[in-house]
Amino acid sequence: MNKQHILSAVVALLSTVIVFEGWLFTNELLNRQHSTLMNTVHSISVKEPTESDISEEPAKVTLSTEQISDILEVMEAGYRKYYHDPYDEQLTMEEAIKAAKSGLSYFCDKGILPLELLENSFTQTNAFLYDLQSIKLEAVPVPVVVEKISEPAYSFWSVQLSNRDISVELTLNALTGQIWIADINSYNPNINFDDIKALDIVKEYEAYLGLTGGSELRSDDSFAIKSYDDHQIGIAIYKKTGRSDHYEALHLSLTSTP
């Protein structure tokens, strides 16, 4: 019995030694693999961005006066609106809202809109995209199949920002992202258009659109109209101020009939 106990103890001891040495070997192997992996990871080459990568911005899309005039004629002819998702090359909803707010901020920074407008929190933001159809509203039979104009510049984003006292509706060309129509209505007593001159609005709005020169200008305290390139297109500004209920309104737009 004693020999059996001794033999069992020896076997148990050897088993323990073998297990312990196996654990040490496995642990050492894992440590070496971990060290090798870490050295490999830290030696990976990371490409630093170049100055051109950092400063590069998306190219701005521009339209000629003739193109703008053609689009405005379609817009002002009362053609049917076709609501749709963005086509190729057109702004997404997020990009349209960003462009609308950026344009609004530009006008405020240039002094043609009161800075208080930016300080108001808009509780509602709506945006929808529409294309212009080639059939006039009064001539549409029922039912009818119409072909939409496929050029991306013939679509417009309508972006509406509002709260209890202020309503801002901006119409942006879906290709260029420029504001072609802006209507601002306010009952906020802190918003006042009375000190903003219509001629100053024309000056900053034409700079925003990239228009230069101009062949005719008509204006008074409440409106200004200026035409460009032999009356092909124009800018129209209208405002209402000074009412006892604090109602203020401002309209600015591109037009084909200045």
URTAGI-V544151 format. One record per backbone hydrogen bond with DSSP energy under -1.0 kcal/mol. CO is the residue of the C=O (numbers start at 1). NH is the residue of the N-H. Records with the same first field share a line. If there is no record, write none. Layout:
# URTAGI-V544151
CO->NH, NH
This chain:
# URTAGI-V544151
1->5
2->6
3->7
4->8
5->9
6->10
7->11
8->12
9->13
10->14
11->15
12->16
13->17
14->18
15->19
16->20
17->21
18->22
19->23
20->24
21->25
22->26
23->27
24->28
25->29
26->30
27->31
28->32
29->33
30->34
31->35
32->36
33->37
34->38
35->39
36->40
37->41
38->42
41->44
50->54
51->55
52->56
64->68
65->69
66->70
67->71
68->72
69->73
70->74
71->75
72->76
78->137
80->133
82->131
87->90
92->96
93->97
94->98
95->99
96->100
97->101
98->102
99->103
100->104
101->105
102->106
103->107
104->108
105->109
106->110
107->112, 113
108->111
114->117
115->118
124->162
126->160
128->158
129->84
130->156
131->82
132->149
135->80
136->139
137->140
151->154
152->155
154->132
155->174
156->130
157->172
158->128
159->170
160->126
161->168
162->124
165->187
166->163
167->185
168->161
169->183
170->159
171->180, 181
172->157
173->177
174->91
178->173
180->254
181->171
182->252
183->169
184->250
185->167
186->248
188->191
193->196
197->201
198->202
199->203
200->204
201->205
202->206
203->207
204->208
205->209
206->211
216->227
218->225
222->239
223->220
224->237
225->218
226->235
227->215
228->232, 233
233->228
234->255
235->226
236->253
237->224
238->251
240->249
243->246
248->186
249->240
250->184
251->238
252->182
253->236
255->234
